């Protein structure tokens, strides 16, 4: 059988999984590829570091040049995280005539235009299914399988770490700190989980999906984002009382006024598919004008789910499917149709608001007056009796609104927080509404 030599740069968790699939299941990959994917080299920084997989003699090396200078190595899985040296390594691989497979969403979100332009100019390709939602084949589906559609919206849980933390807080009653610690113990969260919990990771993935779905060239840092790092367990309880669950939702929707984009903790009615996604799973709902609603659910991270997507890309690249797709789609090129990004203040939505208020007559009238002046209509209110054990007579007031612009909701909360009858911090979260497909 024909043999295609491949290499891996970066033999961490995902890289080790890729090596295991190539070495332990070569018959499987050969059956799908019609050729053997022969692991020729694996480049690492430290040869002495213990590995999760056993490699044949001569495969492991510290020298990237052994890959760059070998003309028989055609496909390279570049699995270094972060921006540098990942960017420089990818450029060197492309310039050496290699097609590249990557799982690095941060690199694509930050340097996608440069890297894709360079690959096109060199006649090479970049495949990146594993960069978003791990083992869920969302890149292929959005960029290719929906090609007969105008995608209307993409909404989903794109970060398994955050979903695990919120799920444990909701189901087990754990504190945020306890849930983060457990996520780290199980390997779902890094030692520094900041990019997962502050919404950065989800925003980077959303920028990639929005480009594929709508042709929009978006800097991920311009996507409005709120993470789960300030989420209070009290809001999870109030949400359940109202019939909702809270999830960190990445949202992109195309309307006549432009493209709506956001990442934020969101209330979703119980029973809706996204509300029922638990643990470290990802889920994405895509709506197309022809196909309607499509729902994807699966492990969005982890060694073997991500390795599965990487190896699938390596197979597609080796047999020539990925290069054809890469040339046809012209991703991150200047030929993409311009899409107007709808201003954040104009984004419509329903809102959950929580305030700590003094338990005295007239409080509700003061708050509803502000809401009315900002054109916010109330859908429901929760106010429990004050705790008789508390030293101060204060209560939590929860308000659900009807749909209103983001700017009006933000201004209303700012004004309410200046009222003398309100103390402590406030909470404002979006509420997801099920919309009919066009």
N, C-alpha and C positions, 0 to 999 in steps of 0.2 A: 504494500500500500504506500502511496505517496506520503512523504514526510515533510511537514512544515515546521521549521525551527522557531521557537518562541522563547521569550525571556520575561522575567519578572524583575521590576526594580522596586524594592521595598518589601521585606518579608516579615511584616508585622502580622497582626491578627488576620486581616483579609488576605494578605499575600500568602500566608501559610495555608489558608483554606484553598486558595487557587492552586497552589502547588500540590496539595493532597488530591484535588479533583483531577489534575492533569496526570499525576503519577499513579494514583490508585484506580482510576476509572478511565484509563486511556482507551479501552475498548468502547466505552460509551461515547466519548467525544469523537472517536474515529468513525463510529457509526453515523453520527449526525453531520460530521464534517466531510466524510468521504476521504479522509486522510488522517494521519497521525499528527497530533500536536505534540511535538517533541520539546520538552523543557530543556533548553540548552544551557541557560545561565539564570542565576538568581543573584541580584546585586544587593548587598547589605552594607551597613556602615561598620559593623563590628562582627568579624568572623567568629569570635569567641563566645558571643551571646548564645544562650540556649535557644533552640528552635522547637516549634510545635510539630515539625514534620521532619522526616528523614529524607535527605536528598542524596542522590547518587554522587559518587566521587567526581570532583571537577566541576560541579554545577555552581556551587557557592563561590562568590567572589566579592571583593571590595572595590573592584575596578569597573566603573561604568564603561570604560574604553573597550573592554572585552565584548560588550554588546554593540557599541557604536561601530567598532571596526570589523565586525563579522557580517559580511554581506548576506550570509545565509539566514540570519535571524531577521524575519520579516515582520513579526508582530510582537509588541512589547506591552505588557500590563504595567503601567506606571502607577504604583500604589503608595506613593509618598503623600502624606497629608500636609496641610498648610499651604502657604503661597510660595515660599522659597525654602529650599532649592527646587521645589516641585515645578515651578514655571520654567526655570532655566533647564532643568533636566528634560522636560517635555520638548522644549525648543531644540535642544541638542539631538534628541531622538528623531524628531521630524527631519531635521537637517541631515541626519545620517541615513535617511531613506527608510525609516521605520514607520509603520502604521501603529497608532497608540490607542490603548484601551485604558480608561481611567475611572476611578470611583470618587474623585476629588471634586465635590460640588463647590467648595469655596473657591478653588482655582478657576473653575469655569464661570462662576458668578462674577468673579473679579476681573479675569483676564480672557474671557471667552472670545471677544472680538479679535484680539491680537493673535491668540493661538489658532483660531479657526482660519483667519486670513492667511497666516503663515502656512498652515497645512495645505490650504487650497493652492497657494502659489508654488508649493513643492510637489503637488500631485499626490499628497498623502491624505490619510483620514484619521479622525478622532472618533472613537465610539465611547459612550458614557452612560449606558443603561443603569449601571450600579450607582451613579452619582445621586439619584433621587429615589427614595423609597426602597433601597436595597433589592430584595428579591422580587418586588412587584414590578412587572414589565410596563411601567407607566410611560417611559420615554418612547418606546416603540409604538405604543398604542396612540399616544397623543400626536406624535409626529408623522406616523404613517397610516395606522388603521382608521384614523378619523379624517383622512384626507378628502373624503367626499362631503364632509360637514364643515359648517362654521361652528367652531366651539363657542358656546355661550358662556359657560362658567366652569371653573375648576375650584373645588373646595375640598379640603382634606386635613387629615392629621398626618403631618410630614415628619414629626420628630417622636420616635418611640420612647426616648428617655423622658421627655415631658409627659407623654401619655401614661407611662408607668407611674410616675410620681403622682400625677393627679388622680389616677385610678386608685392607688393605695390610700391616698388621703380620703377619697370619697368612700371606698368600700371598707377599709380597715379603720378609718378614723385616725390615721397617723398624722403627726405634725409634718410640716414641709421638710424640716431638717431630718427627721427620722426616715421619711420616704427617699430623700436624696441619698442618705447613707446606705440604705438598702439597695438602691439602684447602683451605687458604686460597688458595693459588695458583690452583686450579681454580674458585674461587668457591663451593665447597661449605660452607665455614666462614667465619664472620665474623672480623674482626680480633681480637675477644674471643670465643672459642668456648665460654666457661664454661657457658652454659645448655644447650648441646648435649652437652658431654662430662661434665657432672656429673649428668645425668639429669633436670634441671629441665624441659626441653622435652618429653621423653617423659612425665613425670608430669602436666604440664598437659594433654596430649592424652589421656592415660588417664583423667583426671578427667572430660573431656567424653564420652568413649566409655562410661564406666561410668554416667554419668547417662542417656545415651540407651538403653543396653542394660538397665539394672537399675532406673532411676528413683532412683538414689542421688545425693543432694546432697553432694558431697565437696569439701573444700578440698584443692587439689592439694598444698599443703605438708604435709598429714597423710599422704600416701602414702609409705611407706618407700621410699627410693631410694638407690642406689649407682651412681655413674657409671663411665665407662671411664678416667677421668683417672689412676687408679692402676694400671691394668692392666699387667702385666709380660709381656713376650714369652715368658718361660719358661713361663708358664701356658698360652699358646697351643700351645707345643710339647708339653707334657704332655697337654693336652686331645686333640691329634691322636693321640698315642701310645695314648690310651685309646679312640679312635674317636669323638671329639666335636669340635665347634667351639664357640667362645665368641661370643655375640651379646648386645647390650644388649636385654633383653626387658621389655616392659611386660605385666603379667599381671593379669587380673581374672577371678575364678571364683566362681560362686555355689554354695555348699554349704549343707547344713542348719544349720551353725553360723554362717553369715553370708557376707559378701562378702570374698574374699581380694583384696588389692591389693598390688602391688609393682612396682618398676622396678630391675633389677639385671643385671650381667653374668651370663650363664647358659650352662651347658654343654648343648648340644643334639646328639644323636647324628647323625653324618654320614648323609646320605641323607634325613633328614627335611626337608620343604620349607623351614622357617625356617632350618635350618642352611646351606642352599645359596644364600641371598640375599646377593648380592655388591654391591660398590661402594656407590653412594649410594642404592640402592633401599630401599623400604619394603615390608613384607609383614605381613598381618594374618590370623590364623586365627580364625574365629568359629564356635562350636558352638551350634546350636539344637536343642531337644528334638525338633522335627519334621523339620527339614531336614538335620540332621547337621552334618558338617564342611564349611565353605566357606572357601576360601583366596583372598585378594586379594594381588596383587603388582604393583608398578609404581613409577614415579618419585614419591616422596613430597614432593619439593621441586623447586626450580628455576623459572625464569621462566615458561616456556610450560606445563608441567604444572599449575602453580598457577593461572596465568591461565585455562587451560581450565576449571577448576572454578569460578572466579569468574564467567566469562561464562555458563556453564551456569546458575548461580544467578540471574544477571541475567535470563536468558531465562525461567526458571521464575517469577520474581517479576513480570516484565512481563506474562506471560499469565495470571497469577492462581493458578498451582499452589502456589507457595511460601506465599502468604498463607493458603490453605486448610489446608495442612499445618501451618503455624505455629499457627493457632488450634486445630486438632484435637489436636496433640501436647501443648500446654500445657507446654512445656519449662521447667525451672527454676521451676515453680509449686509452691505449697504443697499441691497435690493429689496430688503424687507419693507412691506407697506408700513408707513408711519401710523402709529396708534396714539391717540391723545390719552394721557393719564388724567383721570378725573381728580380734581382737587380733594384733599382729605376732608375739608370742611363740608363738602357737598355730598359725601357718601351717605345714603339713606340707611336707616336701620332702626330697630327697636332696641331699647336699652333697659338694663337692670341697674338700679342705683340703690346704694345703701348708705345711710347716714346715722350717726349717733346723735340723738336729739334729747333735749331736756323734756322731761315728762310734765308738761304744764299746758294749760289751755292756750289756744291760739297758734301753736306750733305748726299744725297742719295747714292752717290758713296762710301763714307766711310762706311756706314752701310751695304750696300749690299756686300762690300768686306769682312767684318767680317762674314756675314752669309754664303757666299760662302766658306770661309776658314774652317768653321765649318760644311760644307756639308748640309746646310739648303737651300732648294729651295723655292722661293717666289711664292705663289698662287695669292695673290692680295694685293693692297696697297690703303689706303685712306689717303689723305692729303688735308684738307680744307684750304682755304685762311686764312691768319692771320686776327685776329680781329683788325680793324683799331683803335678801342678805347683803345687797350692794350698799355701799356707803353713800353713793350719790344716786339721785333719782334720774336716771338716764335710760333710754330705750333705743333699740335698733329699729330703724324705719327702712323698709324695703319698698321701692316703687318700681313697677314695670310700666314702661311707656308704650304708646303706639309709635308708629314709624315717624322719624324726624331726621333732619340733617345732623351729621356728626358735629358740625360747628355749633349748632344750637344746643345740643345735648352737653357739649363741653362747657359752653358759656353758662348754661343753667347751673351745672354743678359748681362752677367757680363762684357764682353769685350766692348759691345756697350755703356754701362753706363760709361765706363772710357773715352770715346771719348769727347774731349772738346766741340763738337757741341751739346752734349746732356746734359740736365739739369733736375732737379727734379727726381721724382720717375718713375720707369718703371712698366709695368704690363705684366704678362705672364699667359695665361690660356690655358687649353687644349680645343681641339675641338673634339666633339664626331662624329665619322664616323659610318654610318650604315653599318654593315657587314653582309654578307650573312650567313645564318645558314648552318651548315654542314649536 
